[in-house]
Structure formats: C-alpha cells, structure tokens
Amino acid sequence: LFSLLLLFAAFSATFSFVSLRIRELGGGLFVVGAATALQAIAEVPVMRVTPRLNRVIGHRALYVIGSLFFVASFVGWAYLDDPLAISLVKLVAGVGFALVYVGSVLLVDDLVPPVLRGTGQGLAKAVSFGLSPILGSLAGGAIYDYWGPSALFLVCAAAALVAGSSVFVIAARSRATRISPT
C-alpha cells in the first residue's frame, strides 16, 4: 500500500500539472487534449500484451518496469520545454500506467490470502485512486507553486523510483514468510 500511495500520488501530481506546463509553454488546448489521448492510446495495447509479459517476466517486474517508465516520463517533463515533446512523452507514461496497473492487481492477489483478495483489491484501489490523487494534487500544487514545474517532476520521479524499488523488498519479505517452514 505504501508503494501504491507513493507511486500514484506522484502520477496524480504529474497528471494534474503536466497540462498546465504545456499551456505555460504555449501549447494550446488541442495539444493538451492530444497529450491525454496519447497516454490512453499507449495504455490499451500494452494492457493487451501484459498476460504474455507476465508469463515471461512476472508481475513484480511489470510493476517495477512500469514505475521506471514513470520515472523516465517525469524526468523528461522536468527538462523538456517544448509542448509537443512533452505531449509525446505521455506515450511513455501510458506504457508505465498499463504495466503498473496490471502489475499492482496481480501483486495484491499474490500478497494477500485468497479469502481477502477482494478486500486487498479494494484497499489498493482506495489508496491508488482515492487517497493518492488527493495527496498528489495537494503536494504537487505546493511544489509547482513554490519551486516550479521541474522540481515537481523531479520529486515525482524520485517518488516513483522509491515506490518501484520498495516492491522488491515488500514482495520478497512476503514470499519468504509464506515459504518459511515455521
């Protein structure tokens, strides 16, 4: 849940403020709309191939690789100053979202007992799409306002990196506990 909170707060902050950044750099509403559409366009085919990817690399890797796609997107947005280039990076964010979303669903199923999977999924979604957007938007607005867009995107990149990295530790602990002969 900590990883989901951190990752989706970062995602929500960037999602909320990348459009503002595009406008500040002279991109019109069409560019803002195209950026959002590009992200969705990237998500769909990636979600379609995740069952095959999961068989090859596993769901923990899906989540971590998706987090790294977020990191790359956020760092790109921190340094790019062209609205069209920023919009095109939304394709990378879309790949990241698809991998993280599918990976997180499978991870939750893996980490909770079968009788609590519905509860686990409910908690995961409440954190990812309830609490995280609130925290991400509030913190993102403060960072953007006081330190600027580059600082926001870099802080979010760091948060995504920590969130993705923490999954290895949390999942490995859970697996070791279940395998333990005690």
N, C-alpha and C positions, 0 to 999 in steps of 0.2 A: 504494500500500500504506500510505503514511503517513496519508492521508486516511481510509482504511478503519479503520486501527488507532485513530486518534483518535475517529472517529465511533462505532464500535462499542464502544469502551471506555466512552465517555460513555453510550451506550444501555444497555450492560450494567450500569453502575453505577446508573443510574436505575431500570432494570427490577428490579434486586435490592432496591433500598431504597424504592421508592415504596409497596410493600406494607407495609413497616414503618412508614412515615409514616402510611398510612391507619389502621393499628392504633393507633398512638400518639395519633391524633386521635379515637379512639373508634369507628372503623369496625370492624364485625365481619368474620368470615371470609367471609360472603356478599358483602360489599362488595368485599373483596379479590378473591374469585373473579370477581365481576361485572366488576371493572376489567380483569382479564386477558382475560375473554371479550369485552369491548367492543373491546379492541385487535384481537383476531383478527377480530371481526365487521367492523371497518373495513378491514382488510387485503384481504380477499377481493374485494370489488367493485372496489377501486382497482386491484388487480393485473389484474383482467379488462379494465379500460379502458386500461392502460398501452400496449398496442400503438398505439391511436389517439392517445394523448397523445404518444408517442414520435414519431409521424409529424408531429405539429403543432409540438412544442417541442424535440424531440431528447432523447437520453439524458443528455447532460450536464446539461440543465435539469431532467430528472426527479430526478437525484441531488441537485442543489443545492436544488431546491424541497423535496424530502423532508427534507434537512438543516434547512431553515428551519421545517418542521413540527415537527421535533425541538426546535429552539430554542424555538419557541412553547410546546411541551409542558413543557419543562424549566423555563422561566421561570414558567409557570403554576403548576407544582408548588412552586416556591420561595416563592410568595406566597399560595397558597390554604391555607386552614385548615379546610376542610370536606371530610370523607371522600368524600361523594357527588360534589362538584365535582371533586376530584382524580381520582376514578374516571372521570368523564365526559371528562376531558382525555385519557384513554387512547384515545379515538376519534381524536383529533388525532395522537397518537403512532402509531397504527395506519396512518393515511394516510401519515405520514412513513416508516415502515418499508417499506411496499409500494413507494413511489416510490424510496427509496434502494436497496432490494434489487434491483429490476429495473434501475434506472439503473446500479448497480455492475456487474452482469453484462454489460450492453451496453458499458459503458466499458472493462472489461477486454478484451473482444473487440476493441474499437477500438484499444486501446493496445499490444497485443502482436501479433507476426506470426502469421499463420494457423496455422503449424505448431506454435506454442507456446501456442495458446489453452487447451488442456486444462491445461497447466502453470500458465498465468496464472490460470485459474479456481480451480485447486487452491490456489495461494498466496493468492489473495484470500479464499477460504473459510477457510483455515487462520488467516489474520490476523483475519478478521471474527468467526468463531465458535470459534476456539481461543485465540489469544493475547489478543485484546481482552477477552473476558469475564474472563480471569484478572486482567489489569491493571486493568480497570474495577472489578471487585469488591473487589480489594485497596485500590486508591486510594479508591474510593467509601466503603468501610468506615472507612478512616482519616479522611477528610474529615467524614463523617457523625458519627463518634465525637468528633472534636476541635472541629469548628466548627459542626456542626449540619446539619439537612436543607436549609435554604435555601442554605447555602454549597455543599453538594454539587450541588444542582440548578443553581445559577448557574454553577459551574465547568463542569459538563457542558454547559450552554447555550453557554458561551464556546468550549469544545472543538468542539462541533457547528458553530458558526459558522466557526471556523478550518478545520475539515475540509471543509465545503461550499465555502468560498471558495477553498481550495487547489486544488480540482478544475479551476477555470478556468485557473489558471496551468499546472498539470501537463498537462492535455489540450491546451491551446494550444501549449505547447512541443513536445509530441509531434507534433501536426499540422504545425507549422512545419518540423520536422525531416524529416518524410516528404515534404512539398511542396517542400522546398529542392532546386534543380537540381544540387546537388553530387554 
